[in-house]
């Protein structure tokens, strides 16, 4: 089986890098962060919104934009391709597009590119979380951004605090690009177990530090050792 690697999640640093100093405010535009999880690209990947290159979106593998783009609310199209050497546009045509996506005024989104450079896939993740949590808890979810080779793409099972019956199921057979429902964990160190499919021999235990004030989307992303890593993508 593939070797599995868990990267440290520096949630406090990531949250501090979120867009323009905090949560999205209401208005006529939405905020969008871009994240590149495609494999096999020799240079940086880049993103467009409504045909315009998004500033700062020339990204290496497993990188996200430091700030968020502002996008007009309504029907929006996104593109992804190889960034040019100057990092201010695409080098040629987009390799993948995601058309006619509805973004809400004041909304908070992440556009992710994953898959191989030969066949990249784009997904729009809605980062809205409007629930009220008791003091000491923060929201989190997982998303599979490690599709693996066709015709048998990777699926992942995720558990909190060990395997059942003592642990809690977060996801079973999480498919690519579909985040798990929001759940809540206590601020601080939290233990998670990740399996590739249902295979116990691929079991990896990780402790992630969830910081106060964060809304955590934890992505399962490929790594360069044919395994995967966990990256906490900050919302805007």
N, C-alpha and C positions, 0 to 999 in steps of 0.2 A: 504493500500500500504506500501511498505518498507520505512523505515525511511532513508533519504538521508543525507549524511554527506560530506561536502567539506573540505578537508584538506588544510592548507596553502601551497602554492608552493614557496619554497625558491629557486628561479631560480638562483640567483647569487651564492649561495653555491653549488648547483648542477653543475653549469657550471664549477666552480673552481675544482670540483672533476673529471672532464672529463679526458680522457686518456692522460697521458704523456704530458700534457701541451698544448693541443689545437687540432685543426682540423687534420684529417688524412692527411698524406703526401703520395705522389705517391711512388710506390715500387712494390715488388712482393707479398706482403701480404696485407690482409685486417684487419681491427680492428673490434672487436665484443664485445659489452656489453651484459650482461645477466640480465634478470629481472624475478622474480618469483611472479606470481599473482595467484598461485593455492590455493585452499581452502581445509581444512580438513586434512592437513599434520601435524603430531604431532611434527616433527622436521624440520630441514632444507631440502630444495630441492637442488639438484646439477645438473650441466650441463656438458656435454661432447661435444667435437668437434673432429670429425674423430676418435671416440673411446677413446680419451684421456680426462681425467678429466681436466676441465678448472680451473686453479689456482684462488682461491678466489671466486669461484662460489657456495659455500655452503651458501645458502641464506634463510633467513626467509621470511615469507609472506610479499609482497609489498616492497621487497628490490631489489636493483640492485647492480652489482659489482662496486666497487670503481674505478677500472681501467679496461681497455679493453684488451681482449686476442688478440694476433696476430695469424691469420689463413692464411694458404697458399691460394692463389687465385685459382679458379677453382671449381670443383665439391666438395661440402662439405656436411657432414652429422652431425647433432646435435642430442643429446639425453638429456633426463631429467628423474630424478628419485630421490629417497630419498638419501640424503647424509649420509655417514657413520659418526660415532661419532667424528672421527678425522677431518672431514671436508676436506678430501683430496681424496675422491673417492665416488662412488655410493655404497650404501648398497644393493647389489643384482643387478638385471637387470634393464635396463631403463624402465620406465613406459610409455614413449612416445618417438618417434623418428621422425626426419624430414630429409629425405634422399635426396641426389642428388640436393642440393641447389647450385646455381652458385653465387659465391662471386667474385667481381672484385678486381684486384690489386689496392691498395690505397683506397678501398671502406670503408664505414662506416656503420655498421649494429647493430641492436639490435635483439637478440633472446629472445622471451618472452614465458613463460609457463603460461597457464591459465586454467580455468575449475576446476573441483573437482579432488582430488587425485585419485578417482576411475576411472576417464577418463580425464586425462590432455590433453591439446592441445598445440602444439608448432607452433610458427609463426616467420618468419624471416622478419624484417622490414628494408627496405633500407632507410638510413637517408640522402641520397644525396640531397643537395639543391645547385643548381648552378646558380640560378637566381640572378639578380642584383636589389637591393631594394634602394629606395631613403633614404637619411639620416633620421634617426629617426624612421625607421620601422624595425621590426624583423619578421622572418617567424615562423608560428606555424601550428599545425594540431592536430586533436583529433584521438584517437583509442579506440575502445570498447574492453576492456579486462575483462568484467563482463558478461560472457555468460548466467549465470542463468541456471535453470533446463530445461532439455528437457521434452516434445517435443515443448515447447514454450520458446525459448531462449530470453533473453533480447535484445532489440534494443533501441537505444537512439537517441534523436533529440537534436541538439545543436545550439544555437543562440548567436550572439554577439550583445551587446548593447540593450538587450530586445527582446521581440517577435515582429514579423512583425505586422503592416507595418513599424514601426520605426526601428526595429532591422534587422539584417542580418542573413540569414540562413547559418550555417556552415555545418550541416549534418541533413538529415532526415533518420530515420531508419538505423543508422550506425550499420553494422553487425560486428560480432566478428572478430578481427584480420586484418581488412581492413582499413588502415588509411584514413582519409579524405585528399583531395588535400591540398597542402601547400597554405596558405594564409598569409597575412601580417597585423600586427597591430602595433600601435605606442608603443614605449618603455614606460614602466611604467604600471600603473594600467589600466586593461581592464575588462569590465563587460561581463560575459557569463551567459547564462541561459541553463540549462540542464533539459530535460524531459525524463522520462521513456516512450518510445514509443511516443504517441501523447497526453498523459494524463496530462492535466493542473493541476490536483490536486497533481501531483508529482513535480511540478515546484520548482526548486531551483536556486537562483541567487548567483553567486560567482564573486568576483573580484580577478583576478590573476595579479601578478606583473611580466611583461615580461622585462627581463634585456637586455641591449645593448650587442651585440656580441653573443647572444644565438640563437640556433635553437631548437624550442620547440615542443616536442611530448608529448601531454597531455593525459595521459591514464585514462580511466574510469575503476576503479578497485573495486571489492567488498570490504566491510569492515565487521567487526565482529558483526555488529548490523543489518545484513540483508539489508543493504543499499549499498551505493557506495561512493567512494572517488576519488578525482582527484590528480594524481601524475605526475609531470613533469619529464620525463626520459631524462637525458642528453645524447646527442650523444658524440661520442669519440672525 
